[in-house]
Structure formats: C-alpha cells, structure tokens
C-alpha cells in the first residue's frame, strides 16, 4: 500500500525556503532515551538499519552518558559494534564528558554531539554545574574531538523557556551558542526543550545570531507548536531540522506529551513544500508502526496514525 | 492553578501578521457532530456558556441538517430555545437547505452558514448533487437569509485534496468561492477537510483569490499540519480562524485522527505571537478537560493534555 491514502495537493515551493533540508534523526538517542521501556540492542540496530534504508542521512545513534543516568542507552558499545554503517550516512553520538569521549573514540565514532544548557538553573539541574563550569567541562572534550578529526554538534537546551527560570533571554542563548561555536562546534541545535515557543520567538532568536548557517532547530510538540515553529525556522533559512521517527520519546497517552517533532509530520510538510530531504515516507511510517508495536503503544505521530493506524 | 506551568517566552509580534484574530469556535457543531457519543442538550448548553465565559465571540452552535443524517445535533431547536445569548457573541448555525432555514428562522437565528463542496465528487457524495445543483440549492437559502437580514458564511470543503479526486485545482476552489460570495455570503471558510495541505499550498490558494478580506481558514490535524497551515494563513493576512475546543471531533486513540485544529493549540500560538483574540486559555482548558470527561476520553489537544492531563 502506498504511504498516502489520497494524492497530495500539488507541491508549492515556498518562496524564500531552502531547496533541501537535512533531517537530523534523533529517534534512536533522544527518542529511546525518553521511553520508559528499555529496547533490546537488536531492535535498535534494526531501527537504524531501516531508517538508513528509508533514506535518513544523519542518525544520532546513542549516548555515552553513564548507564546509571540513562539505562535505556547502556548498550552504546554493543550497539556501535553491531552497527552496519551505510555509505553517505553519519552516526553521531552524544558525549557528555571526557570519559564519554574516550568511550566514543574507542568505539570508532567520527561525529559527536555535546549537550549544553542555555540557563544557569538547567545547567545546575542537568549537569550539576554552573554555566562557566559547563563550558570548562566541554572545552577539553571539543578540543580533543577536533584534534582527532571529529565533527562536533552543540545542543543548546532551554532556548525559549526554562521550567525554573521562565522566559529565557535571547541574548543569553546567543552567548551560550557563540561560546560553543568558538569552542569548535560546527553546528548548534537550538532546542525548545519544554515546547513553549511560538513562531515569532523562533524567528527572533534565529535573527539574533550573526549567521543562520550553523543553526539547526529542535522542537518539542508539548503544546502542539513544533511544526509551526519548524516552518518559521525554514522561512529564516534553517536547513537542518531535528526530528524523531514516529515521535519516539513522547507517548500519546501521557499526561504531558513531551516528545520531539515526529519525523513523519515533518516529512509530510517538506514534501508538500517541495523541499528535498531524501526520506521515503512509506518506509519511514512502516518503521514507526513496527517500533510502536515493539513499545506496545500507538505512535504519537499524526501521520503514522493516519497512514498506519 | 494557572493555565501555564511555566512562564511563556516574551511575546514576539510577527511582522506582517494581523493584530487581532477572530476564533470561530466550531466545537459545538463540527466537533460534536463528529463524536460518536450523542451529548445531552444540557451539556451542550453548559459548553456554550463556558466558552462564552472564556471569551469566545463566535460560537457555531448547531446544525439544522435532518436528524436522520446527524443524530448528534437532532436537538437543535431545544438547544437554541435554551441558549442564553451573551452580548457581543454570535451563535451561527449550519443550514443545509430551505427547510433548515425555515427551522433556523423559527428559532430566531441571526447568522447562518452553508456547507458547499469545492469538488464535483464530494458534492455528489455529501449532498447528492452536482456542483451546479449545489449552487441551485443554496441560492434561495442565501437570498432569503439575506432578505431577513441574516449574515451568511459559506464553507468550502475539500479545498486542497479530495479522497476521490485527489489534488484539487486552486482555480476550482476560487470559482466555487467566488460563486458563494456573489450569492451573498460575507465570509468563506476554506476547509482542508482531509487535512493534507501544507503551508505553501495554503499561501498559494489564498493568493488566488482577489482579496483575503472575506477569507477564513479551517484546518484539520489529520497529518499534523493544522497549526503550521494556520501560521501561513496569518502571514497572508487572514483574520478569522476556525478551531474546535479541545480538538472536539477527533479522538486521540482513533486510527485516523481527523479532528479540527484544537482551539487551545491555536490560542497558545496566538498568545506567543501577541495576536489579540480575547479567549482565556485557563477557562478554555478547564472547559475542554470537563468535556473530555463527559466524552470519557482524553482530549486530542496537546495543550489540554499538557496543562490538564
């Protein structure tokens, strides 16, 4: 069966929008990290393989955070040892500190990401560090990674609102982001970790940076705003968008659906806008349907439920 | 408890966006018409009263379609007889034909809506008429309603895709829409009845009309595109947006969530964009939580689940 039950309206390229977007697939890391179920490594490997087969070019594979903190990803070494890497696909992994970098290098990783906070309070809560201490922790990680020839992405979390601090000043996000770029990060992923942002705030934050070129966006659908915010970011020229296959990491029954933007919902929009991305919606939806079965609950993605419910 | 668990980021008015938007609340009609449960008239009256109390200014109250086709709204006369109309609030009702108009006039209705199709096939399936016969049916309805001093809205359904015809040509939607305006409709609600549209298609359709002034938009979240499409419409200058409180009419567990855009998700975006609309999110979310309890299932609205889950 085709992915779509009806033909789509004619593609209408949006004026001023990018011709091509890279979908940075975070399902295996950010998604599974936030699922209550611990998924067997074989399932993860099948997931990554199916996503590559569907056309994903960036598959964030896992995290070298201490297993005590994220038991869902305790199999990072085993996963990478079993991973059949495809040509043209990168498999970045999250690295929290120098010990994590050691493990990543030993596993042959060629691209890493670090996870920074835009706010003092979340740095303290998530990393047990001040903002300055956060940078001091990341400095040697990025320096060593770059010396080893690795690409480094910098996540900036809590870019719009913070559960403890409330609204986050754009200037503060820019200061943190520029610091990560100066450190050697080649890309920033600006995250609306609690999902409160709306399109005007997105445009204003992107405009506050010197250049949109190194900026990616990472939206959560907690308040249903993720795709509208993504569209606003595309209008600003952003060409890398984070998404999670089938909305992995959010539960449709949860009191607070805090999941990432579902890759399928993003793909539907990009297809309609005539923006190239390389991901096949049919294979993607099949993969998410299969994964929802593994997790024992429906996908929170509207597209997956509509096409494969 | 406040509606928001965290403070929102600073409001950032979008450049070129309207300063004020009218939310055309369709929950009581389009929402409840598509719920499997038949809701008692007392619940409907409480819903409308709570929505007016929350600040809604347009509450589409019911439909005078034959009860055989829509048993959920068979209590239209009883509802209108029991309705305590608030100053500054209009209560339009859907009228399918002259018989429906007779009933509406007898019930003291001052504003009606007619429901037209943009496509030949859906006109045939939904109304058992050709497009020409559809106009012939509506002509005397609109003429008499206008002669009685009533305002008339024209719904145009299947504006982007049609389950049988596939993509719908913009020119066809414009021809149907202009015909309804010529007939005497003061507003068109352009509906993406099957939820397939994306923002570029929305902008292209709106631009195909001579003026955006009489145009409202009505999006469904079947593929998660409703709010992104709404944002695109706001960028085109649209100032009336249809929405359904708590996403009434869609079920979060359904195989295909075909519901309208949830009013709460729209309000969240409008608040963040600094666009005035008059609806209090706290009271709105309380109302939707209560209604979800009546219906015995959670609301499909992300905002309602996040705030009142």
Interface residues (C-beta under 8 A of the other chain):
Chain A: X5 X6 X7 X8 X9 X10 X11 X12 X13 X14 X17 X160 X161 X162 X163 X166 X167 X168 X194 X195 X196 X197 X198 X199 X200 X201 X203 X204 X221 X222 X223 X224 X225 X227 X228 X230 X231 X232 X252 X253 X254 X255 X256 X257 X258 X262 X264 X265 X268 X269 X271 X272 X273 X274 X298 X301 X302 X303 X305 X306 X309
Chain B: X4 X5 X6 X7 X8 X9 X10 X11 X12 X13 X14 X17 X160 X161 X162 X163 X166 X167 X168 X194 X195 X196 X197 X198 X199 X200 X201 X203 X204 X221 X222 X223 X224 X225 X227 X228 X230 X231 X232 X252 X253 X254 X255 X256 X257 X258 X262 X264 X265 X268 X269 X271 X272 X273 X274 X298 X301 X302 X303 X305 X306 X309
